[in-house]
């Protein structure tokens, strides 16, 4: 994980995501998920590029089951963008850097 991505848990979700002053992209992932591993370096790059504009956080769905259930996550990778504690956009599945960047920019 890069320096600008946060690893969160069900217990830290509210403080890190819902109370954040910056928009937060939360990546729902699992160790066994190939597409999740494919987008991880892209998310780290984007976290570095947008470090003062957006927070990128990751939550392992195998270790933290409450948050994915609360937000109806059925497949991974799922990215949910939160702004002022509200869900503003969702992206499910593998995506390219340009697709992820467009997802960020159009929603923040």
matplotlib code that plots the C-alpha trace (Angstrom):
import matplotlib.pyplot as plt

x = [0.0, 1.2, 1.9, -1.3, -3.7, -5.3, -6.2, -9.4, -11.6, -15.3, -14.4, -12.5, -14.9, -17.0, -14.0, -11.9, -14.7, -17.9, -16.2, -13.5, -13.3, -12.0, -14.0, -13.1, -12.9, -13.3, -11.9, -13.7, -11.2, -9.9, -6.6, -7.9, -9.3, -7.2, -8.9, -8.5, -4.7, -4.7, -6.2, -4.3, -1.2, -3.4, -5.2, -1.8, -0.7, -4.0, -3.7, -0.3, -1.6, -4.7, -3.4, -4.7, -8.1, -9.2, -8.5, -8.2, -9.0, -9.1, -11.2, -10.7, -14.1, -13.0, -11.8, -14.5, -18.0, -20.2, -19.3, -19.7, -23.1, -24.2, -23.4, -24.7, -21.3, -22.0, -18.8, -15.3, -13.5, -16.1, -15.2, -17.6, -17.0, -18.2, -18.5, -19.5, -20.5, -22.8, -22.4, -22.1, -20.8, -20.0, -17.7, -17.8, -15.2, -11.7, -11.0, -8.0, -6.2, -8.0, -11.4, -10.7, -9.3, -12.5, -14.6, -12.7, -12.7, -16.3, -17.5, -15.2]
y = [0.0, 3.5, 6.4, 8.1, 5.2, 4.3, 0.8, 1.0, -1.4, -1.5, 0.2, 3.1, 3.6, 6.3, 8.5, 8.0, 8.0, 9.6, 12.4, 13.2, 16.8, 15.5, 13.3, 9.6, 6.8, 3.5, 0.4, -2.8, -5.6, -9.0, -10.8, -13.5, -11.0, -10.7, -7.5, -5.9, -6.5, -5.1, -1.8, -1.4, 0.2, 2.5, 3.6, 4.3, 6.4, 8.4, 8.8, 10.4, 12.6, 13.8, 13.7, 17.1, 16.7, 13.2, 10.4, 6.8, 4.2, 0.4, -2.1, -5.8, -7.4, -10.8, -9.1, -6.4, -7.6, -4.9, -2.0, -4.0, -5.3, -1.8, -0.5, -3.5, -4.5, -7.7, -7.9, -6.6, -4.5, -1.9, 1.7, 4.0, 7.7, 9.5, 13.2, 14.8, 11.3, 10.6, 8.1, 10.1, 7.5, 3.8, 2.0, -1.8, -4.0, -3.5, -0.2, 1.5, 4.5, 6.9, 5.4, 5.7, 9.2, 10.2, 8.6, 10.7, 14.0, 13.9, 13.3, 15.5]
z = [0.0, -0.9, 1.4, 0.5, 0.7, 4.0, 5.2, 7.2, 9.2, 10.1, 13.3, 11.7, 8.8, 10.4, 11.5, 8.3, 5.6, 6.9, 8.9, 6.3, 5.1, 1.7, -0.6, 0.0, -2.5, -0.6, -2.4, -1.3, -2.0, -1.0, -1.1, -3.5, -6.0, -9.2, -10.5, -7.1, -7.3, -10.8, -9.8, -6.5, -8.1, -10.2, -7.0, -5.3, -8.3, -8.2, -4.4, -4.9, -7.7, -5.9, -2.3, -1.3, -3.2, -2.3, 0.1, -1.1, 1.4, 1.2, 3.2, 3.1, 2.8, 4.2, 7.4, 7.6, 6.7, 8.3, 5.9, 2.6, 3.8, 4.8, 1.3, -0.6, -2.1, -4.1, -6.3, -6.0, -6.7, -5.8, -5.4, -3.6, -3.5, -0.4, -0.1, 3.2, 4.5, 1.5, -1.3, -4.6, -7.0, -7.4, -9.8, -9.9, -11.6, -13.0, -14.7, -16.4, -14.9, -17.3, -16.4, -12.6, -13.0, -14.9, -12.0, -9.5, -11.4, -12.4, -8.9, -6.7]

ax = plt.figure().add_subplot(projection="3d")
ax.plot(x, y, z, "-o")
ax.set_aspect("equal")
plt.show()
